[in-house]
Amino acid sequence: VLGIVGTGLIGGSIGLRTRKNGTRVIGYDADPAAAAQARARGAVDGIASRDALYRTCETIVIATPLSAACTELERLRGCEASWHLLVDVASVKRPILKAAQGVANFCATHPLAGNEGSGPSAAAAELFEGRTWAYVPTGSAELDGRVRAFVEGLGARPRAVGAAEHDRAVAVTSHLPQMIAWLLAAKIRAGGELSEALCGPAGREVLRLGRSPREVWRDVLAANADAIGSAGAALSEELAAECGAVDGGNGP
Amino acid sequence: VLGIVGTGLIGGSIGLRTRKNGTRVIGYDADPAAAAQARARGAVDGIASRDALYRTCETIVIATPLSAACTELERLRGCEASWHLLVDVASVKRPILKAAQGVANFCATHPLAGNEGSGPSAAAAELFEGRTWAYVPTGSAELDGRVRAFVEGLGARPRAVGAAEHDRAVAVTSHLPQMIAWLLAAKIRAGGELSEALCGPAGREVLRLGRSPREVWRDVLAANADAIGSAGAALSEELAAECGAVDGGNGP
């Protein structure tokens, strides 16, 4: 039995795919409406209390937002583990490792997958197909093997990476692109209906990414502020230099 | 008969779609290999000399890069027009209008469509389907009507816009996103194979846009340097401020 704590976009997608594999899935969400919606979508077989879920499931995924995942892990410190594998899916890994000290059979992971939606209604069984799913090696070859098998069972590709290295990389591959998409999307919308009509492929992509809700990202960006700050400062200088260096000699 | 001067991605796509409509298409390209490739792909029925094309076609599209389009238009000044409609498709409109002064039956246009490829091999009949196709009104209702009919015949939506207004808008909807994609893609690639593996949806999109060849964009960016410079300076300041303001209070 797989247990999912937090049945939103990622948790719901894990549930949909796991049930396709024929494994039973139990869900819990602090918001009962989200849990009910996940059940209605077929992402979980049943809804359980938080305690019952931790008592009965062999594999458990914490798929809440980052700060809730840290709180959840702090609560589990020193608990006797009836689970064989416990993973999170948050997109910054250093605060998770800190919160998870003393939590048994735990591995920090991050699927590089998502879409501009959120909540169980945006979940999709094929969300992880062929995607990288990063994990921070635990020091136990047996536990790492369970993580890789879990990830491969969802159609994704496991990839070992250190937490600090991971957080530096995603600042550039994910967090900065998202912040720039919000800024550019606001500039496009400030140009009114004309600007939206004059979007080519890149502009349409910017507007799509710009719809990703800020509240989903807030604690992630805050937790990775150091990596974002240094990469972002370099990028904004490069952008200013490139825009200034565009040769106006052939201009109108 | 439709004539296409420049049988690359855009010219080739116009040819593919026009031939689907049952209209004969003649192509010319300064590079004979590109013209031959367009013919092999079925984007044109035949290849003609530049002079023969201008003498025999009722509708003519100049689909060369921007600076070649300006040169082409300057050559046509004061020529007697045997064509009923002549359009360009360049993505900056002020230099085109300047070059086209005294060219008969001409309208400056810009399809908001494309992909990260280039050349006839990247052409696709459905490239313009449902897309906005901007045009700068000519002052002649009759000529404007021909432009709209031509655009609608390719599956696109005609949209009237002034040249300066157009160029300011595309600086934000197209040119800045492209420049940022190159900068971010370089940062991702600098992180090596690990960073490429740790790309989520936004990062993969950045890498895709970043593959658009710079030489295709060079004269376009140069021609719109003023609009790019002011919008880009504002954006780089906003980005530096946002990255600095990410709340590090919850950080690791």
Contacts between the chains, C-beta under 8 A, distances in Angstrom:
chain1	res1	chain2	res2	distance
A	67	B	250	6.8
A	91	B	200	7.9
A	92	B	252	7.8
A	94	B	252	3.8
A	95	B	250	7.5
A	95	B	251	7.4
A	95	B	252	5.0
A	98	B	252	6.4
A	112	B	197	7.7
A	112	B	198	5.9
A	112	B	199	6.4
A	112	B	200	4.6
A	112	B	203	8.0
A	113	B	200	6.7
A	113	B	201	7.4
A	114	B	200	5.9
A	114	B	201	5.9
A	115	B	201	6.6
A	132	B	197	4.8
A	132	B	198	6.4
A	132	B	199	7.8
A	134	B	197	8.0
A	134	B	198	6.3
A	159	B	197	5.6
A	159	B	198	7.7
A	161	B	194	6.6
A	161	B	198	7.2
A	165	B	194	6.9
A	166	B	198	6.8
A	167	B	252	7.8
A	168	B	191	7.8
A	169	B	191	5.5
A	169	B	194	6.0
A	169	B	195	4.8
A	169	B	198	4.4
A	170	B	198	5.8
A	170	B	200	7.7
A	172	B	184	7.1
A	172	B	187	4.9
A	172	B	188	5.7
A	172	B	191	6.3
A	172	B	195	6.5
A	172	B	203	7.8
A	173	B	188	5.5
A	173	B	191	7.6
A	173	B	195	5.7
A	173	B	198	5.2
A	173	B	199	4.5
A	173	B	200	6.6
A	173	B	202	7.7
A	173	B	203	3.7
A	173	B	206	7.9
A	174	B	198	7.8
A	174	B	199	7.5
A	174	B	200	4.7
A	174	B	202	5.8
A	174	B	203	5.7
A	176	B	184	6.7
A	176	B	187	8.0
A	176	B	243	7.8
A	177	B	184	6.1
A	177	B	202	3.8
A	177	B	203	6.0
A	177	B	205	7.6
A	177	B	206	5.3
A	178	B	202	5.6
A	179	B	239	7.1
A	179	B	242	5.7
A	179	B	243	7.0
A	180	B	180	5.9
A	180	B	184	7.5
A	180	B	239	6.5
A	181	B	202	6.7
A	183	B	235	6.1
A	183	B	238	5.3
A	183	B	239	6.2
A	183	B	242	6.7
A	184	B	172	7.1
A	184	B	176	6.6
A	184	B	177	6.1
A	184	B	180	7.5
A	184	B	235	7.0
A	187	B	172	4.9
A	187	B	176	8.0
A	187	B	231	6.8
A	187	B	234	7.9
A	187	B	235	6.8
A	188	B	172	5.7
A	188	B	173	5.5
A	191	B	168	7.8
A	191	B	169	5.5
A	191	B	172	6.3
A	191	B	173	7.6
A	194	B	161	6.6
A	194	B	165	7.0
A	194	B	169	6.0
A	195	B	169	4.8
A	195	B	172	6.5
A	195	B	173	5.7
A	197	B	112	7.7
A	197	B	132	4.8
A	197	B	134	7.9
A	197	B	159	5.6
A	198	B	112	5.9
A	198	B	132	6.4
A	198	B	134	6.3
A	198	B	159	7.7
A	198	B	161	7.2
A	198	B	166	6.8
A	198	B	169	4.4
A	198	B	170	5.8
A	198	B	173	5.2
A	198	B	174	7.8
A	199	B	112	6.4
A	199	B	132	7.8
A	199	B	173	4.5
A	199	B	174	7.4
A	200	B	91	8.0
A	200	B	112	4.6
A	200	B	113	6.7
A	200	B	114	5.9
A	200	B	170	7.7
A	200	B	173	6.6
A	200	B	174	4.8
A	201	B	113	7.4
A	201	B	114	5.9
A	201	B	115	6.5
A	201	B	209	7.8
A	202	B	173	7.7
A	202	B	174	5.8
A	202	B	177	3.8
A	202	B	178	5.6
A	202	B	181	6.8
A	202	B	209	5.5
A	203	B	112	7.9
A	203	B	172	7.8
A	203	B	173	3.6
A	203	B	174	5.7
A	203	B	177	6.0
A	205	B	177	7.5
A	205	B	205	5.4
A	205	B	209	7.3
A	206	B	173	7.8
A	206	B	177	5.4
A	209	B	201	7.8
A	209	B	202	5.5
A	209	B	205	7.3
A	219	B	250	6.2
A	221	B	246	4.9
A	222	B	246	6.1
A	222	B	247	4.5
A	222	B	248	6.6
A	222	B	249	6.7
A	222	B	250	4.6
A	222	B	251	6.3
A	223	B	250	5.8
A	223	B	251	5.4
A	223	B	252	6.4
A	224	B	246	7.9
A	224	B	251	7.3
A	225	B	246	4.4
A	225	B	247	6.7
A	225	B	248	3.5
A	225	B	251	4.9
A	226	B	248	6.6
A	226	B	251	6.3
A	226	B	252	7.8
A	228	B	243	5.6
A	228	B	246	5.5
A	229	B	243	5.3
A	229	B	244	6.4
A	229	B	246	6.7
A	229	B	248	7.6
A	231	B	187	6.9
A	231	B	243	7.9
A	232	B	239	6.1
A	232	B	240	7.0
A	232	B	242	7.4
A	232	B	243	2.9
A	232	B	244	7.9
A	233	B	240	6.1
A	233	B	243	6.2
A	233	B	244	7.5
A	234	B	187	7.9
A	235	B	183	6.1
A	235	B	184	7.1
A	235	B	187	6.8
A	235	B	239	6.7
A	236	B	236	4.3
A	236	B	237	7.3
A	236	B	239	4.3
A	236	B	240	4.0
A	236	B	243	7.0
A	237	B	236	7.3
A	237	B	240	7.8
A	238	B	183	5.3
A	239	B	179	7.1
A	239	B	180	6.5
A	239	B	183	6.2
A	239	B	232	6.1
A	239	B	235	6.7
A	239	B	236	4.3
A	239	B	239	7.0
A	240	B	232	7.0
A	240	B	233	6.1
A	240	B	236	4.0
A	240	B	237	7.8
A	242	B	179	5.7
A	242	B	183	6.7
A	242	B	232	7.4
A	243	B	176	7.8
A	243	B	179	7.1
A	243	B	228	5.6
A	243	B	229	5.3
A	243	B	231	7.9
A	243	B	232	2.9
A	243	B	233	6.2
A	243	B	236	7.0
A	244	B	229	6.4
A	244	B	232	7.9
A	244	B	233	7.5
A	246	B	221	5.0
A	246	B	222	6.1
A	246	B	224	8.0
A	246	B	225	4.4
A	246	B	228	5.5
A	246	B	229	6.7
A	247	B	222	4.6
A	247	B	225	6.7
A	248	B	222	6.7
A	248	B	225	3.6
A	248	B	226	6.5
A	248	B	229	7.6
A	249	B	222	6.8
A	250	B	67	6.8
A	250	B	95	7.5
A	250	B	219	6.2
A	250	B	222	4.5
A	250	B	223	5.8
A	251	B	95	7.4
A	251	B	222	6.4
A	251	B	223	5.5
A	251	B	224	7.3
A	251	B	225	4.9
A	251	B	226	6.3
A	252	B	92	7.8
A	252	B	94	3.7
A	252	B	95	4.9
A	252	B	98	6.3
A	252	B	167	7.8
A	252	B	223	6.4
A	252	B	226	7.9
